[in-house]
């Protein structure tokens, strides 16, 4: 269970039910009032080596940005929701665009306002929309602190239209199993080979726990997808990822495999990641590989086209072999 070292909070959170609950829950934790969750001067001045320690803090504020962004994968819209950032320390995390702003966990207490907008947009649409509510955080992790995911499912189930979806790397799903979600929730578990989880996804659930969580969620009636993400082309990547796919085929329940879908996403990386990882994780593996990576905009890298094509062919072949009845939504 996450216990914050300190709470940084906006004064306005005390006007919301969740804000009051969190202040009471953490009444014994040192608190620092801030003007904005987006501009914490103390954080901005910290060195890269403080990255992990910064993640021990909890920031609580009111979300002011509510812009929906069109998406054309599992969801129709990416939706700003109840949290941003995470307590884990995945070395490739795309939220680490600026470590002293995006990395640590920020909670937003105006959940009623955010969910109300989703429901209104859903009900006005001519088609049944799906909303991605977990693109900026991990809602399974957040739920252990706020109970927001339980609250969301219970308050969304009676909406006339729409579905919600989110990805996760965590296995703490027991609080969701007895909920009457009415088939409106799509949960996508992110997986990687055990070796990569252990070396690169620090602070997340182990593979065995993630697979067990998938089986439990499917038994509870949730729609399930699997993200093989991010794919990292380490030296022995083909052996590692085929073993992962074989393990999924062996350990997932028949009920899961009946209508499971896959997403495959190759890793992107950045100069910011490199500098933070060198100082915060000096003994960690090097994820940037100049031989197979190339620039993708200012300070960002991704795998070269020939590497991506090889990876795409590999995953199409192996997933078709072990999961020939299941759809691959995309490989990017």
Protein Blocks (a to p, Z undefined) as FASTA:
>chain_A
ZZdfbdcddfklmmpfklmmmmmmmmmbccdddfbfklcfklmmpcfklmmmmmmpccdd
ddfbfcdcddfbfbmbdcddfbecjfbdcfkbmklmblklmmpccddfklmlmmmmmmmm
mmmpmbdcdddfklmbcfklmmmmnommmmmmmmmmmpmbdcdddddfbfblmlmmmpce
kopaccddddddfklmmmmmghiacfklmmmmmmmmmmnopacddddddddddfklmmmm
mmmmmmmmmmpcfklmmmpccddddddddfklmmmmmmmmmmbccfbdfklgccedehia
cddfklmmmmmmmmmmmmmmmmmmbccfbaZZ
